[in-house]
Amino acid sequence: MDKTIPLLLGLAVLTALPAQAQTPQTVFINGVALQASTTTKNGETYYQFKASDLKRIGAITAGGVIPKIEAVRGCVGDTLFNGVYTVQLLEAGNEDSAFGVTLKLSNASRGKLYNFMAFSPSNVVAATDSGTLPLNNYVGQWIDTLLPGTSITLHTRTDTHGAAIKWTRLLIRPEASAVKDMQKAGLPLAKVYNMEFDLTCKK
């Protein structure tokens, strides 16, 4: 069966390799961090992935169909990457009468990441098939400036009506101005920069 693996980052993928010295490594495919084993053969490095992980993130589709990707997608606990920064959904759930999430934002670029380049609390949205609600009530510190390789934990939640709905997805949609500012700064933004977490599955 023909299987197509669309990658946002160029990778050499090999699913069956001879037993050699292997090193675990984190590799991003379709913007999602996956654990892979590496093998070197004839001076070339190959990556081995679990087929279930590749199917979960949409890297393997039946019949060679290439899915239209509007956002990098993952589960609770996954780390998503848009070429400049990574976001990991650490926790999601009801908080009294509100619905809240805890996110880990990391600067994965070589330049400074300013708050106007990233997303704001209002860009973090709880969603179902029938409606959405922004989580614009943040708790504590929000991002000011992140140096390369540094991280910050962000906590944000809905208003007092958030806990009444069983949310199924968490959307992160940076504003167009934030994307333009990253592009102007020469940061290597991927073609797909929106993020989406499936709240019904955990890594």
PAMIKE-556298 format. One line per field, with one value per residue: residue in one letter; x, y, z of N, C-alpha, C, O, CB in turn. Coordinates in Angstrom, 2 decimals. Glycine has a CB too. Layout:
// PAMIKE-556298
res = A ... .
n_c1 = X ... .
n_c2 = Y ... .
n_c3 = Z ... .
ca_c1 = X ... .
ca_c2 = Y ... .
ca_c3 = Z ... .
c_c1 = X ... .
c_c2 = Y ... .
c_c3 = Z ... .
o_c1 = X ... .
o_c2 = Y ... .
o_c3 = Z ... .
cb_c1 = X ... .
cb_c2 = Y ... .
cb_c3 = Z ... .
This chain:
// PAMIKE-556298
res = M D K T I P L L L G L A V L T A L P A Q A Q T P Q T V F I N G V A L Q A S T T T K N G E T Y Y Q F K A S D L K R I G A I T A G G V I P K I E A V R G C V G D T L F N G V Y T V Q L L E A G N E D S A F G V T L K L S N A S R G K L Y N F M A F S P S N V V A A T D S G T L P L N N Y V G Q W I D T L L P G T S I T L H T R T D T H G A A I K W T R L L I R P E A S A V K D M Q K A G L P L A K V Y N M E F D L T C K K .
n_c1 = 0.85 0.60 2.15 2.17 4.28 4.01 6.15 6.89 9.38 12.40 13.21 14.93 13.43 13.24 11.74 12.44 15.34 18.69 19.90 21.69 23.88 21.80 20.36 18.23 16.14 14.60 12.36 10.74 7.79 5.41 5.12 4.93 6.39 8.18 9.46 12.34 14.46 17.84 19.87 22.95 24.06 26.27 27.25 24.95 22.21 19.43 15.98 13.89 10.51 7.57 4.86 2.29 2.50 3.09 0.74 -1.06 -0.47 -1.04 0.85 1.01 -1.15 -3.97 -3.80 -2.08 -2.96 -2.62 -3.04 -4.82 -3.33 -4.12 -3.40 -0.89 -1.23 -1.95 -2.01 -3.10 -0.35 1.43 4.10 4.09 5.27 6.05 8.08 9.31 8.65 7.88 5.00 3.68 0.99 0.29 -1.66 -5.25 -8.52 -11.47 -11.86 -13.16 -15.77 -14.79 -12.93 -9.69 -6.23 -2.83 0.12 3.28 5.56 8.18 11.11 12.34 13.98 16.75 16.70 15.49 12.31 9.58 6.70 4.80 5.26 4.45 1.58 -1.41 -3.41 -6.10 -5.90 -5.88 -8.09 -10.91 -12.74 -15.56 -17.42 -19.51 -19.11 -17.04 -14.79 -12.84 -9.84 -9.16 -8.54 -5.94 -3.62 -1.24 2.07 2.50 3.99 6.86 9.57 11.37 14.39 16.57 16.18 14.97 12.18 8.70 6.03 2.62 -0.58 -3.96 -7.49 -11.07 -14.02 -16.54 -18.34 -17.18 -16.83 -19.14 -19.33 -18.32 -15.35 -13.61 -11.40 -8.40 -7.48 -4.84 -4.28 -2.30 -2.26 -2.45 -0.69 1.29 2.47 3.53 5.39 7.22 8.13 9.31 11.40 13.05 12.80 12.56 9.77 7.37 5.31 2.85 1.47 -0.48 -1.89 -3.28 -4.82 -6.02 -8.33 -9.46 -7.71 -4.72 -1.19 .
n_c2 = -1.20 2.17 4.73 7.97 10.39 13.41 16.03 18.73 19.46 18.61 15.21 12.10 9.08 5.89 2.83 0.23 -1.09 -2.48 -4.04 -1.88 0.38 2.45 5.63 7.40 10.12 13.35 14.23 16.41 15.98 16.99 19.09 18.01 16.71 13.75 10.70 9.13 6.51 6.56 5.61 5.05 4.62 3.93 6.53 8.04 9.30 7.73 7.66 5.99 5.38 4.83 3.22 3.71 6.25 7.82 7.53 8.67 11.43 12.05 11.62 9.33 8.19 6.46 4.93 6.77 9.39 12.84 14.80 17.87 20.33 22.50 23.22 22.35 19.36 17.73 15.70 15.96 16.72 16.48 18.06 20.78 22.36 25.27 26.14 28.37 28.58 26.25 24.63 23.08 21.26 21.03 20.64 20.40 21.34 21.58 24.39 25.30 27.25 27.73 26.91 25.78 25.94 24.79 25.78 25.17 27.26 27.51 29.01 28.13 29.11 31.00 33.59 36.41 36.09 38.02 39.34 40.30 38.75 36.23 34.27 35.63 35.57 35.67 34.41 31.78 29.21 27.44 24.73 23.16 21.06 22.70 25.25 27.96 29.34 31.91 31.72 34.00 34.90 35.19 33.83 35.06 35.54 36.56 36.07 38.11 38.62 36.07 34.44 32.70 29.20 29.26 28.87 29.30 28.91 29.06 30.05 29.98 30.77 30.27 32.40 32.55 30.76 28.60 25.95 24.58 23.26 20.47 20.54 19.78 20.39 22.37 25.39 27.24 30.19 32.33 35.88 37.59 39.74 38.99 36.84 38.16 39.80 37.90 36.93 39.25 39.51 37.59 34.99 31.41 30.57 28.03 26.80 26.09 27.37 27.57 25.94 22.98 21.16 17.98 17.40 15.08 13.03 11.61 11.75 .
n_c3 = 0.00 -0.88 0.86 2.04 3.41 4.54 5.35 7.50 8.12 6.53 6.41 6.63 6.54 7.83 8.21 8.70 9.75 9.83 12.83 14.69 16.47 18.27 18.91 21.03 20.04 19.77 17.30 15.03 13.29 11.00 12.71 15.26 18.18 18.17 19.50 18.36 17.10 16.10 13.36 11.79 8.54 6.02 6.26 6.35 8.22 9.66 10.70 13.00 13.61 15.63 14.11 14.99 16.16 13.92 12.45 14.23 14.19 11.62 9.64 8.16 5.75 4.37 1.16 0.02 0.26 0.60 3.35 3.84 5.59 8.06 10.54 12.92 14.70 17.81 20.83 24.30 26.24 24.17 22.29 20.21 17.19 15.39 13.80 14.89 17.66 20.34 21.68 24.45 25.70 28.91 30.93 31.11 31.97 34.12 36.27 39.03 38.09 35.62 32.59 32.20 31.03 31.05 29.62 28.09 26.79 24.53 23.25 20.29 18.39 16.97 17.63 19.61 21.14 21.18 22.96 21.13 18.96 19.51 20.59 22.04 25.12 24.21 21.81 22.37 22.33 23.40 22.02 20.40 18.15 17.68 18.72 20.09 22.59 23.87 25.87 27.61 30.13 31.84 34.26 36.49 35.18 31.79 28.54 28.00 26.95 25.38 25.46 23.15 23.42 25.92 28.24 29.22 31.52 30.98 32.11 31.47 31.20 30.65 30.85 33.46 32.40 31.26 32.27 31.88 29.51 27.56 26.35 23.35 21.81 21.71 20.47 19.01 17.62 16.26 15.76 12.58 12.48 14.30 13.01 10.76 12.03 12.98 10.55 9.49 11.24 10.36 11.24 11.14 10.26 9.92 7.18 8.12 10.93 12.83 15.73 17.21 19.73 20.58 22.91 23.74 23.68 25.06 25.19 .
ca_c1 = 0.00 1.37 2.01 2.83 4.64 4.31 6.92 7.12 10.82 12.93 13.76 15.08 12.70 13.38 10.96 13.04 16.77 19.43 20.20 22.96 23.80 20.71 20.31 16.93 16.21 13.31 12.27 9.45 7.14 4.14 5.11 4.72 7.60 8.12 10.70 12.82 15.79 18.64 20.84 23.82 24.45 26.99 27.38 23.63 21.43 18.03 15.15 12.86 9.37 6.46 3.82 1.11 2.75 2.97 -0.68 -1.75 -0.25 -1.43 1.97 0.71 -2.56 -4.29 -3.89 -1.20 -3.65 -1.93 -4.07 -4.67 -2.97 -4.37 -2.77 -0.19 -2.17 -1.45 -2.85 -2.68 0.98 2.30 4.78 3.90 6.33 5.69 9.28 9.91 8.50 7.11 3.98 3.25 -0.19 0.59 -2.90 -6.49 -9.64 -12.32 -11.35 -14.39 -16.76 -14.08 -12.12 -8.35 -5.14 -1.45 0.93 4.70 6.00 9.65 11.69 13.19 14.69 18.03 16.49 14.60 10.88 8.88 5.29 4.00 5.52 3.80 0.13 -1.94 -4.44 -7.32 -5.66 -6.04 -9.54 -11.53 -13.67 -16.29 -17.89 -20.60 -18.84 -15.71 -14.73 -11.44 -9.34 -8.42 -8.36 -4.72 -3.23 0.19 2.87 2.43 5.30 7.39 10.62 12.00 15.66 16.68 16.37 14.30 10.76 7.84 4.77 1.51 -1.87 -5.06 -8.78 -12.25 -14.79 -17.24 -19.24 -16.38 -16.89 -20.43 -19.26 -17.25 -14.53 -12.93 -10.18 -7.81 -6.91 -3.94 -4.27 -1.64 -2.80 -1.68 0.39 2.36 3.16 4.30 6.53 8.21 8.72 10.17 12.60 13.83 12.69 12.20 8.41 6.89 4.14 1.70 1.87 -1.56 -1.77 -4.54 -4.70 -7.21 -8.49 -10.01 -6.66 -3.50 0.00 .
ca_c2 = 0.00 3.40 5.57 9.25 11.02 14.82 16.56 20.16 19.56 17.53 14.12 10.80 8.19 4.48 2.11 -1.07 -0.96 -3.51 -3.74 -1.21 1.27 3.39 6.70 8.06 11.54 13.99 14.73 17.00 15.66 17.73 20.00 17.29 16.05 12.30 10.04 8.26 5.92 6.91 4.62 5.57 3.62 4.54 7.96 8.68 9.06 7.37 7.74 4.97 5.84 3.91 3.44 4.29 7.68 8.46 7.57 9.59 12.82 12.24 11.50 8.19 8.14 5.34 5.18 7.84 10.68 13.87 15.60 19.32 20.66 23.89 23.43 21.18 18.80 16.74 15.35 16.52 16.24 16.62 19.32 21.19 23.27 25.98 26.64 29.39 28.20 25.05 24.74 21.80 21.34 20.26 20.28 21.02 20.85 22.56 25.09 25.89 27.45 28.05 25.87 26.34 25.12 25.17 25.60 25.47 27.92 27.53 29.64 27.15 29.80 31.58 35.00 36.71 36.00 39.05 39.01 40.62 37.73 34.98 34.39 36.25 34.71 35.63 33.52 30.41 29.07 26.13 24.53 21.93 21.14 23.68 26.56 28.26 30.32 32.23 31.60 35.26 35.28 34.50 33.89 35.26 36.20 36.16 36.25 39.42 38.28 34.76 34.27 31.39 28.05 29.40 28.50 29.90 28.20 30.00 29.51 30.84 30.09 30.93 33.11 31.68 29.82 27.61 24.58 23.96 22.59 19.48 20.99 18.67 20.84 23.63 26.02 28.38 30.85 33.63 36.90 37.81 40.69 38.25 36.07 39.10 40.25 36.82 36.90 40.43 39.26 36.56 33.72 30.35 30.13 26.99 27.19 25.89 27.90 27.37 24.73 22.44 19.99 17.15 17.23 13.77 12.01 11.95 11.12 .
ca_c3 = 0.00 -0.97 2.04 1.86 4.68 4.32 6.46 7.55 8.14 5.71 7.20 6.01 7.42 7.50 9.21 8.98 9.60 10.53 14.22 14.90 17.62 18.09 19.90 21.03 19.71 19.50 15.92 14.75 12.02 10.97 13.85 16.51 18.67 18.28 19.87 17.29 17.22 14.93 12.90 10.73 7.56 4.90 6.51 6.33 9.44 9.44 11.90 13.13 14.40 15.81 13.11 15.66 16.32 12.61 12.09 15.15 13.80 10.23 8.70 7.30 5.37 3.49 -0.27 -0.44 0.28 1.35 4.00 3.86 6.97 8.41 11.83 13.45 15.67 18.74 21.97 25.58 26.55 23.00 22.02 18.82 16.74 14.16 13.16 15.75 19.07 20.62 22.73 25.01 26.55 30.11 31.62 30.66 32.76 34.79 37.45 39.57 37.02 34.38 31.97 32.09 30.49 31.35 28.42 28.17 25.56 24.45 22.07 19.60 17.32 17.37 17.93 20.73 20.86 21.94 23.15 19.94 17.95 19.91 20.69 23.26 25.72 23.41 20.67 22.86 22.24 23.60 20.91 20.11 16.76 17.56 19.28 20.62 23.67 24.13 27.24 27.71 31.53 32.23 35.67 36.64 34.15 30.39 27.91 27.66 26.01 25.59 24.78 22.51 24.31 27.22 28.27 30.23 31.71 30.90 32.57 31.04 31.35 30.12 31.86 34.40 31.72 30.55 32.79 31.57 28.21 27.41 25.24 22.69 21.17 22.11 19.29 19.16 16.31 16.36 14.87 11.35 12.76 14.97 11.96 9.96 12.83 12.97 9.21 9.36 12.06 9.70 11.94 10.18 10.50 9.01 6.40 9.00 12.23 13.80 16.51 17.69 20.61 20.77 24.36 24.04 23.68 25.77 24.63 .
c_c1 = 0.88 1.11 2.81 3.10 4.98 5.03 7.01 8.62 11.37 13.59 13.96 14.46 12.88 12.69 11.53 14.53 17.47 19.77 21.60 22.81 22.75 20.68 18.93 17.08 14.81 13.34 10.87 8.98 5.75 3.99 4.92 6.00 7.35 9.48 11.09 14.16 16.56 19.64 21.65 24.27 25.05 27.07 26.08 22.88 19.98 17.29 14.10 11.77 8.37 5.38 2.60 1.27 2.58 1.52 -1.43 -1.62 -0.55 -0.31 1.82 -0.78 -2.78 -4.31 -3.04 -1.85 -2.86 -2.97 -3.78 -4.47 -3.17 -3.74 -1.99 -1.02 -1.50 -2.44 -2.39 -1.33 1.95 2.97 4.66 4.88 5.91 6.89 10.01 9.83 7.71 6.11 3.61 2.05 0.04 -0.66 -4.08 -7.63 -10.40 -11.66 -12.50 -15.40 -16.12 -13.39 -10.74 -7.34 -3.80 -0.60 2.39 5.14 7.52 10.09 12.68 13.97 16.03 17.91 15.59 13.16 10.17 7.39 4.44 4.25 4.80 2.28 -0.24 -2.98 -5.71 -7.16 -5.71 -7.54 -9.96 -12.61 -14.37 -16.70 -18.93 -20.28 -17.43 -15.82 -13.27 -11.09 -8.50 -8.24 -7.11 -4.36 -1.71 0.81 2.57 3.78 5.62 8.44 11.18 13.28 15.71 16.94 15.70 12.81 10.02 6.56 3.65 0.23 -2.97 -6.37 -9.91 -12.90 -15.57 -18.19 -18.48 -16.55 -18.18 -20.41 -18.12 -16.44 -13.75 -11.60 -9.71 -7.08 -5.96 -3.76 -3.62 -2.24 -1.88 -0.50 1.57 3.17 4.04 5.53 7.61 8.90 9.68 11.48 13.49 13.81 12.12 10.81 7.98 5.67 2.86 2.10 0.75 -1.38 -3.13 -4.28 -6.05 -7.33 -9.05 -8.96 -5.45 -2.36 0.33 .
c_c2 = 1.24 4.27 6.83 9.86 12.47 15.38 18.07 20.44 18.39 16.48 12.91 9.81 6.77 3.68 0.75 -0.98 -2.12 -3.08 -3.17 -0.35 2.34 4.39 7.33 9.55 12.06 14.61 15.27 16.59 16.27 18.61 19.34 16.57 14.56 11.77 9.07 7.67 6.25 5.80 5.25 4.43 4.32 6.06 8.73 8.31 8.79 7.39 6.64 5.49 4.71 4.23 4.08 5.79 8.41 8.56 8.59 11.04 13.08 12.16 10.31 8.19 7.02 5.78 6.32 9.20 11.67 14.78 17.10 19.74 22.15 24.24 22.17 20.68 17.77 16.50 16.11 15.90 16.35 17.99 19.63 22.30 23.95 26.60 27.67 28.99 26.90 25.35 23.33 22.04 20.43 19.76 21.01 20.46 21.97 23.10 25.88 26.04 27.75 26.80 26.46 25.37 25.68 24.80 25.90 26.00 28.01 28.18 28.66 27.79 30.33 33.07 35.19 36.60 36.99 38.71 39.30 39.64 36.42 35.19 35.06 35.33 34.60 34.76 32.06 30.17 27.63 25.95 23.18 22.04 22.23 25.06 26.70 29.28 30.62 32.10 32.84 35.75 34.58 34.77 34.07 35.93 35.66 36.48 37.73 39.23 36.92 34.71 32.89 30.28 28.15 29.12 29.28 29.07 29.23 29.31 30.48 30.07 30.93 31.79 32.09 30.69 28.64 26.17 23.86 23.15 21.59 19.83 19.81 19.09 22.14 24.20 27.14 28.98 32.22 34.62 37.09 38.75 40.00 37.45 36.98 39.59 39.17 36.74 38.06 40.25 38.18 35.22 32.65 29.77 29.10 27.50 27.05 26.32 27.83 26.03 24.29 21.17 19.29 16.85 15.87 12.67 12.54 11.15 9.84 .
c_c3 = 0.00 0.25 1.84 3.21 4.41 5.53 6.36 7.64 7.35 6.58 6.32 6.98 6.93 8.58 9.53 8.70 10.28 11.93 14.32 16.14 17.36 19.24 19.87 20.80 19.48 18.11 15.71 13.36 12.05 12.21 15.19 16.91 18.82 18.71 18.77 17.67 15.95 14.63 11.78 9.84 6.36 5.02 6.52 7.61 9.09 10.77 11.87 14.06 14.60 14.77 13.74 15.87 15.00 12.17 12.94 14.71 12.33 9.23 7.78 7.01 4.37 2.03 -0.78 -0.46 1.13 2.00 3.88 5.31 7.20 9.75 12.19 14.62 16.56 19.86 23.21 25.93 25.39 22.97 20.54 18.47 15.44 13.46 13.99 17.22 19.18 21.72 23.16 25.90 27.75 30.80 31.01 31.49 33.43 36.05 38.04 38.45 35.68 33.83 31.73 31.52 30.97 30.15 28.73 26.81 25.58 23.15 21.45 18.46 17.85 17.70 19.12 20.27 21.77 22.01 21.92 18.80 18.26 19.95 22.02 23.87 24.88 22.17 21.06 23.05 22.49 22.54 20.99 18.64 16.57 18.12 19.80 21.75 23.96 25.61 27.53 29.14 32.07 33.69 35.74 35.44 32.76 29.77 27.71 26.58 26.38 24.78 24.13 23.53 25.66 27.09 29.35 30.31 31.81 31.36 32.19 31.09 30.77 31.21 32.69 33.74 31.11 31.00 32.41 30.29 28.21 26.16 24.66 22.04 21.79 20.90 19.69 17.78 16.45 15.38 13.66 11.59 13.44 13.96 11.12 10.72 12.90 11.62 9.01 10.13 11.46 10.39 11.01 10.42 9.45 8.24 7.21 10.40 13.26 14.50 17.03 18.51 20.71 22.26 24.74 24.02 24.44 25.20 25.39 .
o_c1 = 1.82 -0.05 3.99 2.23 6.13 4.55 7.18 9.08 10.87 14.45 13.22 14.90 12.68 13.01 11.14 14.94 16.92 19.93 22.58 21.76 22.80 20.94 18.48 18.02 13.92 14.22 9.90 9.68 5.01 2.89 4.76 6.63 6.43 10.52 10.27 14.91 16.00 20.18 21.09 24.78 24.43 26.97 26.09 22.91 19.38 17.88 13.48 12.06 8.34 5.03 1.93 0.30 2.00 1.12 -2.31 -2.57 -0.34 -0.47 2.45 -1.59 -1.88 -4.79 -3.26 -1.36 -2.48 -3.71 -2.63 -5.34 -2.47 -3.58 -2.38 -1.47 -0.60 -3.55 -1.38 -1.19 3.16 2.47 5.08 5.28 5.47 6.74 11.22 10.83 6.98 6.33 3.26 2.07 -0.01 -0.74 -3.94 -7.71 -10.05 -10.99 -12.77 -15.85 -16.82 -13.28 -10.62 -7.54 -3.67 -0.59 2.70 5.09 8.10 9.52 13.74 14.57 16.38 18.91 14.98 12.82 10.15 6.88 3.46 3.56 4.57 1.77 0.53 -3.41 -6.32 -8.15 -5.61 -8.18 -9.43 -13.31 -13.86 -16.34 -19.21 -21.12 -16.70 -16.82 -12.52 -11.93 -7.29 -7.82 -7.21 -4.74 -0.97 0.19 2.40 4.63 4.76 8.24 11.46 13.27 14.95 17.81 15.83 12.25 10.63 6.05 3.71 -0.02 -2.91 -6.36 -9.76 -12.39 -15.30 -18.80 -19.10 -16.42 -18.28 -21.36 -17.06 -16.81 -13.28 -10.77 -10.49 -6.16 -6.25 -3.17 -4.31 -2.67 -0.69 0.56 2.72 4.39 5.17 6.60 8.80 10.11 10.75 12.52 14.56 14.70 11.28 10.69 8.21 5.07 1.91 2.98 1.01 -0.79 -4.02 -3.61 -7.09 -6.51 -9.10 -9.26 -5.18 -2.53 1.30 .
o_c2 = 1.34 4.50 6.78 9.85 12.77 15.22 18.62 21.52 17.28 16.80 12.71 9.70 6.48 3.84 0.15 -0.82 -2.70 -1.89 -3.87 -0.33 3.04 4.05 7.77 10.18 11.32 15.40 14.66 16.81 16.09 18.85 20.04 15.91 14.14 12.32 8.28 8.26 6.23 5.14 5.92 3.42 5.19 6.78 9.95 7.16 9.54 7.18 6.39 5.99 3.76 5.40 4.90 6.54 9.50 9.56 9.29 11.81 14.19 12.59 10.27 8.18 6.66 6.86 6.80 10.09 11.35 15.46 17.51 19.53 22.98 25.42 21.06 21.47 17.05 17.02 16.82 14.67 16.31 18.95 18.83 23.09 23.28 27.48 27.85 29.06 26.51 26.22 22.48 22.93 19.21 18.60 22.10 19.25 23.14 22.38 27.00 25.03 28.01 25.78 27.53 24.16 26.87 23.65 26.77 25.29 28.52 27.93 28.39 27.08 30.13 33.72 34.23 36.97 36.83 37.91 38.59 39.68 35.61 36.16 35.04 34.37 33.54 34.40 31.18 30.86 26.71 26.91 22.22 23.01 22.64 25.96 25.72 30.00 29.70 32.33 32.76 36.89 33.52 35.79 33.31 36.76 34.46 37.09 38.51 39.62 36.65 34.92 32.00 30.41 27.24 29.12 29.85 28.60 30.15 28.15 31.66 28.84 32.11 31.88 30.89 29.87 27.76 25.26 22.65 22.42 21.84 19.46 18.95 18.23 22.92 23.57 27.90 28.37 33.20 34.24 36.79 38.60 40.36 37.39 36.63 39.76 39.49 36.52 37.89 40.76 37.90 34.40 32.96 28.59 29.29 28.51 27.81 25.71 28.02 25.10 25.11 20.25 19.93 16.11 15.53 11.52 13.74 10.01 9.16 .
o_c3 = 0.80 0.61 1.50 4.08 4.08 6.65 5.27 7.28 7.49 7.39 5.35 8.12 5.75 9.76 10.53 7.55 11.22 12.20 14.08 16.78 16.35 20.39 18.81 21.30 19.05 17.78 16.16 12.37 13.01 12.70 16.19 16.08 19.51 18.35 18.29 18.46 14.86 15.52 10.91 10.31 5.76 4.03 6.68 8.04 8.32 11.83 10.83 15.15 13.82 14.58 13.10 15.78 14.95 11.57 12.45 14.84 11.84 8.09 6.72 7.94 3.62 1.71 -1.89 -1.15 2.26 1.30 3.84 6.15 6.61 10.07 11.82 15.46 16.12 19.84 23.16 25.92 25.60 23.55 19.71 19.33 14.50 12.61 13.83 17.94 18.28 22.57 22.34 26.76 27.62 31.20 30.46 31.70 33.32 36.79 37.62 37.90 34.70 34.51 31.13 31.52 31.26 29.71 29.54 25.81 26.54 22.09 22.02 17.65 19.01 18.00 19.60 19.14 22.99 21.22 21.68 17.78 17.36 19.40 22.98 23.22 24.84 21.53 20.20 23.85 21.88 22.20 21.55 17.96 15.45 18.02 19.95 21.85 24.27 26.48 27.69 29.35 32.68 34.27 35.11 34.78 32.58 30.41 27.29 25.42 27.55 23.57 24.52 24.39 26.47 25.99 30.25 29.29 32.61 31.03 32.54 31.03 30.46 32.33 32.62 34.43 30.50 30.19 32.60 30.00 28.79 25.05 25.40 21.76 22.34 20.37 20.61 16.89 16.75 14.29 13.72 10.99 13.20 14.04 10.80 10.12 12.87 11.54 8.43 9.72 11.99 10.18 10.17 10.76 8.26 8.61 7.01 11.01 14.45 13.95 17.25 18.06 20.90 22.80 25.93 24.31 24.47 24.77 25.06 .
cb_c1 = -0.96 1.02 2.47 1.98 5.83 3.03 8.32 6.38 11.37 13.92 12.85 16.58 11.20 14.87 9.55 12.38 17.25 20.68 20.05 23.39 25.18 19.37 21.41 16.19 17.10 12.99 12.61 9.50 7.08 2.94 4.05 3.56 8.04 7.68 10.55 12.93 15.71 19.37 20.14 25.04 23.25 26.33 28.26 22.81 21.54 17.92 14.48 13.46 8.69 5.88 3.43 0.87 4.15 3.78 -1.31 -1.22 1.17 -2.09 3.27 1.16 -3.01 -5.63 -5.29 -0.69 -5.10 -0.96 -4.19 -5.92 -1.50 -5.86 -3.83 1.29 -3.36 -0.11 -2.83 -3.74 0.91 1.50 6.28 2.44 7.67 4.69 8.94 9.21 7.81 8.05 2.71 4.41 -1.49 1.40 -2.80 -6.74 -9.15 -13.66 -10.13 -14.11 -17.71 -13.04 -12.76 -7.90 -5.20 -0.93 0.42 5.54 5.36 10.21 12.39 12.34 13.83 19.06 15.91 14.89 10.33 9.09 4.74 4.30 7.02 4.32 -0.55 -2.55 -4.80 -7.72 -4.31 -5.23 -10.05 -12.13 -12.94 -17.56 -18.47 -21.80 -19.80 -14.78 -15.47 -11.13 -8.49 -9.11 -9.62 -3.56 -3.67 0.87 4.35 1.26 5.34 7.99 11.73 11.04 16.83 17.79 17.79 14.53 10.60 7.53 4.80 1.35 -1.86 -4.80 -9.05 -13.26 -15.74 -18.00 -20.02 -14.98 -16.75 -21.50 -19.07 -17.83 -13.57 -13.83 -10.40 -6.85 -8.02 -2.55 -5.72 -0.13 -2.98 -2.58 -0.12 1.79 2.13 3.43 6.08 7.54 7.62 9.44 12.19 15.23 11.81 13.21 7.45 6.54 4.05 1.21 2.32 -2.94 -0.80 -5.50 -4.20 -7.14 -9.40 -11.10 -6.27 -3.65 1.19 .
cb_c2 = 0.01 4.17 4.83 10.20 10.28 15.62 15.95 20.80 19.59 18.07 13.78 10.44 8.57 4.06 1.97 -2.19 0.37 -3.88 -4.99 -0.37 1.93 2.66 7.75 7.80 11.77 15.07 13.60 18.53 14.11 16.75 20.98 16.28 16.66 11.66 9.31 9.04 4.37 8.25 3.31 6.32 2.75 4.17 8.55 8.25 10.25 5.96 9.12 3.63 7.04 4.01 2.12 3.59 7.93 7.69 6.18 9.44 13.22 13.54 11.40 6.85 9.50 4.71 5.43 7.52 10.53 14.70 15.21 20.04 20.26 24.18 23.76 21.52 18.18 17.17 13.83 16.26 14.84 16.40 19.26 21.66 22.50 27.07 27.22 30.75 29.32 23.88 25.52 21.11 20.94 21.08 20.61 20.78 19.88 21.93 26.02 27.27 28.57 29.18 25.34 26.80 25.09 24.48 26.52 24.21 29.34 26.09 31.00 26.00 30.96 31.39 35.71 38.13 34.53 40.45 39.78 42.04 37.49 34.49 32.99 37.65 35.24 37.03 33.82 30.17 29.53 25.99 24.64 21.73 19.80 23.15 26.84 28.78 29.80 33.65 30.28 36.31 34.92 34.92 32.60 33.95 36.03 36.89 35.52 40.14 39.36 33.59 34.45 31.40 27.84 30.81 26.99 31.41 27.30 30.56 29.25 31.39 29.79 29.90 34.16 32.51 30.54 27.96 24.59 25.02 23.63 18.02 22.11 18.08 21.02 23.46 26.56 27.97 30.98 33.50 38.24 38.36 41.85 37.32 35.33 40.30 40.63 35.47 36.94 41.68 38.87 37.01 33.87 29.24 31.32 25.70 26.35 24.39 29.33 27.43 24.93 22.14 20.41 15.83 18.31 13.43 11.60 11.69 12.08 .
cb_c3 = 1.23 -2.26 3.32 0.99 5.38 4.04 6.49 8.73 9.61 4.69 8.38 5.70 7.48 7.36 8.75 8.14 10.17 9.77 15.11 13.66 17.91 17.99 19.63 22.35 18.46 20.57 14.87 14.87 11.78 10.87 13.66 16.39 20.01 16.94 21.23 15.97 17.44 15.17 12.42 11.33 7.15 3.59 5.51 5.07 10.41 8.77 12.01 13.67 13.71 17.26 12.43 17.02 16.89 11.57 12.26 16.56 14.10 10.09 9.46 7.95 4.78 3.88 -0.63 -1.79 0.82 0.44 5.45 3.22 7.27 8.44 12.93 13.88 14.97 19.31 22.23 26.71 26.99 21.71 22.47 18.59 16.55 14.47 11.84 15.53 19.87 21.04 22.22 25.81 25.77 31.07 33.11 29.13 33.80 35.14 37.09 40.26 37.39 34.62 30.63 33.42 28.94 32.65 27.28 28.58 25.42 24.55 22.43 19.07 16.75 16.27 16.73 21.30 21.07 21.31 24.32 19.48 17.84 21.30 20.57 22.96 27.08 23.00 20.05 24.22 20.88 25.05 19.60 21.07 16.33 18.24 20.38 19.50 24.95 23.66 27.44 26.92 32.39 31.32 36.44 36.89 34.46 29.63 26.57 28.91 26.00 25.19 25.77 21.46 24.52 27.79 28.52 29.90 32.98 29.46 34.11 29.62 32.82 29.58 31.21 35.37 30.63 30.67 34.29 31.47 27.07 27.32 25.68 21.64 19.66 23.34 18.37 19.80 15.74 16.11 15.63 10.25 13.64 16.05 11.06 9.56 14.25 13.30 8.14 9.87 13.47 9.57 13.21 10.24 10.49 9.79 5.14 8.99 12.07 13.10 17.68 16.51 22.02 19.91 24.91 23.04 22.23 27.28 24.65 .
